Amino acid sequence: MNVLLLHAGIGDRRMWAPQVEALEGAGHRVLAPDLPGFGDAALEPPAVDYIAFASGLLDAPAAVVGCSFGGRVALELAGSRPELVRKLVLVAPGLSSTNWSDETEAGFAEEDSLVEQGDLAGAAEQQARMWLAPDTAADVRQLTADMTRRSYEQQLAVDDVRAVWPDPSAESRVRDLDLPTLVVVGDADLPELRELAASLAAELPDARFETIAGAGHLPSLERPAELNRLLLDFLQ
């Protein structure tokens, strides 16, 4: 099966390395791109259409897997181009309607302050602390900080780029998305995202909900074996 992996906002294609290996080993054809503004993919003004970008990668229907920001892209792709999405996997999806807690908003404010001061390394390290489980391995923390810093470098280099999203959004009509869906969240992720994942799974017509013990916002790196098992089972 074709499998498209869409990374988180604190990641890039490197966050999927354990899944690419496992999925290709099971015979799947895997695409794991950098989204525009992340990794090696530059932003091009005046607008970026993530759905058009993702759909342009597919020459046949695929299982689409999205984490966090990538989960929003995956959900909107399923809503606007259903002929391209055979199965949908949402890992800790972060949607436009997410109701962030005061504590999380304070974390975003701290990040913004560090970026404004030009301390991109400090901001990236703060984001790794904010999103990953407390016992996450040092190499995973470093990779997460490196990916986040790279996104700052890409996005700060370009002025006045706006994102284009479908209207109406797929998240406003999830009950219409009748396709096999797996929703996954780590039990050490932010409380509001755990609640959102459970609520989304309950609303989707054909969804299965799974929690990964010990994982924060990036189960693909924090608990790769557990996520690989869920993906391979779901895609079989």
C-alpha positions as CSV (number, residue, x, y, z in Angstrom):
1,M,0.0,0.0,0.0
2,N,1.1,3.6,-0.6
3,V,1.7,5.4,2.7
4,L,2.1,9.1,3.1
5,L,3.7,10.3,6.3
6,L,3.1,14.0,7.3
7,H,5.2,15.3,10.1
8,A,4.5,17.5,13.2
9,G,5.2,21.2,13.5
10,I,8.1,20.4,15.8
11,G,9.4,17.9,13.3
12,D,10.3,17.2,9.7
13,R,10.7,14.0,7.6
14,R,13.4,12.7,10.1
15,M,10.8,12.1,12.8
16,W,9.5,9.2,10.7
17,A,12.7,7.3,10.2
18,P,11.7,4.3,12.4
19,Q,8.3,4.1,10.6
20,V,9.8,4.3,7.1
21,E,12.1,1.3,7.9
22,A,9.3,-0.7,9.4
23,L,6.7,0.0,6.7
24,E,9.1,-0.5,3.8
25,G,10.2,-3.7,5.4
26,A,6.6,-4.9,5.4
27,G,6.3,-4.1,1.6
28,H,4.6,-0.7,1.7
29,R,5.6,2.1,-0.6
30,V,6.4,5.1,1.7
31,L,6.6,8.8,1.1
32,A,7.8,11.0,4.0
33,P,8.3,14.5,2.7
34,D,9.3,17.7,4.4
35,L,6.2,20.0,4.4
36,P,6.9,23.6,3.0
37,G,8.7,25.6,5.7
38,F,10.3,22.5,7.4
39,G,13.4,20.5,6.9
40,D,14.8,21.2,3.4
41,A,11.5,22.4,1.9
42,A,11.5,26.2,1.6
43,L,8.4,28.4,1.9
44,E,7.5,30.3,-1.3
45,P,5.4,33.5,-1.0
46,P,2.7,34.6,-1.1
47,A,0.8,31.5,0.0
48,V,1.3,27.8,0.9
49,D,-1.4,25.3,0.3
50,Y,-0.5,22.2,2.3
51,I,-3.4,20.1,0.9
52,A,-2.3,20.8,-2.7
53,F,1.2,20.0,-1.7
54,A,0.3,16.7,-0.1
55,S,-2.1,15.7,-2.9
56,G,0.5,16.5,-5.5
57,L,2.7,13.8,-4.1
58,L,0.2,11.0,-4.7
59,D,-0.3,9.3,-8.0
60,A,-2.7,6.7,-6.4
61,P,-4.8,6.3,-3.3
62,A,-2.8,6.0,-0.1
63,A,-3.0,5.5,3.6
64,V,-2.3,9.0,5.0
65,V,-0.6,9.3,8.4
66,G,-0.3,12.7,10.0
67,C,1.1,13.7,13.4
68,S,0.1,17.0,15.1
69,F,0.2,19.7,12.4
70,G,0.6,16.9,9.9
71,G,-2.6,15.4,11.4
72,R,-4.5,18.6,10.4
73,V,-3.1,18.3,6.9
74,A,-4.1,14.6,6.7
75,L,-7.6,15.3,8.0
76,E,-8.1,18.1,5.5
77,L,-6.7,16.0,2.7
78,A,-9.2,13.3,3.5
79,G,-12.0,15.8,3.5
80,S,-11.2,17.6,0.3
81,R,-9.6,14.7,-1.8
82,P,-11.3,11.6,-0.5
83,E,-10.4,9.7,-3.6
84,L,-6.8,9.8,-2.6
85,V,-7.1,8.6,1.0
86,R,-7.8,4.9,1.6
87,K,-7.1,4.9,5.3
88,L,-6.4,7.7,7.7
89,V,-4.1,7.7,10.8
90,L,-4.1,10.8,13.1
91,V,-1.3,10.8,15.7
92,A,-1.8,13.5,18.4
93,P,-3.7,15.6,15.9
94,G,-3.5,19.4,16.5
95,L,-6.4,21.2,14.8
96,S,-7.3,24.8,14.3
97,S,-10.1,24.4,16.9
98,T,-7.7,23.1,19.6
99,N,-8.6,24.8,22.9
100,W,-5.1,25.3,24.5
101,S,-4.8,25.5,28.2
102,D,-3.3,28.5,30.0
103,E,-0.2,26.5,30.7
104,T,0.3,25.7,27.1
105,E,-0.3,29.3,26.0
106,A,2.4,30.3,28.5
107,G,4.7,27.8,26.8
108,F,3.9,29.3,23.4
109,A,4.6,32.8,24.8
110,E,8.0,31.7,26.2
111,E,8.9,30.2,22.8
112,D,7.9,33.5,21.0
113,S,10.0,35.5,23.4
114,L,13.1,33.4,22.8
115,V,12.6,33.6,19.0
116,E,12.2,37.3,19.2
117,Q,15.4,37.5,21.1
118,G,17.2,35.6,18.4
119,D,17.7,32.6,20.7
120,L,16.6,29.9,18.2
121,A,18.5,27.1,20.0
122,G,16.9,28.1,23.3
123,A,13.4,28.2,21.8
124,A,13.9,24.8,20.1
125,E,15.1,23.2,23.4
126,Q,12.2,24.8,25.2
127,Q,9.8,23.2,22.7
128,A,11.4,19.8,23.1
129,R,10.9,20.1,26.9
130,M,7.3,21.2,26.4
131,W,6.2,18.5,24.0
132,L,8.2,15.3,24.9
133,A,7.7,13.0,27.8
134,P,10.0,13.7,30.8
135,D,12.0,10.4,30.3
136,T,12.5,10.8,26.6
137,A,16.0,9.7,25.5
138,A,18.6,12.5,25.0
139,D,19.1,11.7,21.3
140,V,15.4,12.1,20.6
141,R,15.4,15.4,22.5
142,Q,18.3,16.6,20.5
143,L,16.7,15.6,17.2
144,T,13.5,17.3,18.1
145,A,15.3,20.5,19.0
146,D,17.3,20.3,15.7
147,M,14.1,19.8,13.6
148,T,12.4,22.7,15.4
149,R,15.3,25.0,15.0
150,R,15.4,24.2,11.3
151,S,11.8,25.2,11.0
152,Y,12.5,28.5,12.5
153,E,15.3,29.1,10.1
154,Q,13.1,28.2,7.1
155,Q,10.1,30.2,8.2
156,L,11.9,33.3,9.5
157,A,13.7,33.7,6.2
158,V,10.4,34.5,4.4
159,D,8.0,37.4,5.1
160,D,4.2,37.4,4.6
161,V,3.5,33.9,3.7
162,R,-0.1,32.8,4.5
163,A,-1.5,29.3,4.7
164,V,-4.5,28.3,2.6
165,W,-7.0,25.8,4.0
166,P,-10.2,24.3,2.7
167,D,-13.4,26.0,3.5
168,P,-15.5,24.5,5.0
169,S,-12.8,22.6,7.0
170,A,-12.9,18.8,7.3
171,E,-12.7,19.2,11.1
172,S,-16.1,21.0,11.0
173,R,-17.7,17.9,9.4
174,V,-15.8,14.9,10.7
175,R,-19.0,12.8,10.8
176,D,-18.9,12.8,7.0
177,L,-15.5,11.2,6.9
178,D,-16.5,7.6,6.6
179,L,-13.2,5.9,6.1
180,P,-11.1,3.5,8.3
181,T,-9.3,5.8,10.7
182,L,-6.8,5.2,13.5
183,V,-6.4,7.9,16.2
184,V,-3.4,7.6,18.4
185,V,-2.1,9.7,21.3
186,G,0.6,9.3,23.9
187,D,-0.5,9.2,27.6
188,A,2.2,11.8,28.4
189,D,1.0,14.3,25.8
190,L,-0.7,17.5,26.7
191,P,-4.1,17.0,28.4
192,E,-6.0,19.0,25.9
193,L,-4.6,16.9,23.0
194,R,-5.4,13.7,24.7
195,E,-9.0,14.9,25.1
196,L,-9.1,16.1,21.5
197,A,-7.9,12.8,20.2
198,A,-10.5,10.9,22.2
199,S,-13.3,13.3,21.1
200,L,-12.2,13.1,17.5
201,A,-12.2,9.3,17.5
202,A,-15.7,9.3,19.0
203,E,-17.0,11.6,16.3
204,L,-15.5,9.8,13.3
205,P,-17.8,7.2,11.8
206,D,-15.2,4.4,11.5
207,A,-12.4,5.1,14.0
208,R,-10.3,3.1,16.4
209,F,-8.6,4.9,19.3
210,E,-5.3,3.9,20.8
211,T,-3.1,5.3,23.6
212,I,0.6,4.7,23.7
213,A,2.0,4.5,27.3
214,G,5.0,6.7,28.0
215,A,4.8,8.8,24.8
216,G,4.5,12.5,24.6
217,H,3.7,14.4,21.4
218,L,6.0,12.4,19.1
219,P,5.3,8.7,19.6
220,S,7.1,8.0,16.3
221,L,10.4,8.7,18.1
222,E,9.6,8.3,21.7
223,R,7.9,4.9,21.4
224,P,8.6,3.8,17.8
225,A,8.1,0.0,18.3
226,E,4.6,0.6,19.8
227,L,3.6,3.0,17.0
228,N,5.0,0.7,14.3
229,R,2.9,-2.2,15.7
230,L,-0.3,-0.2,15.5
231,L,0.5,1.1,12.0
232,L,1.3,-2.3,10.6
233,D,-1.8,-3.9,12.2
234,F,-4.0,-1.1,10.9
235,L,-2.6,-1.2,7.4
236,Q,-2.7,-4.9,7.0
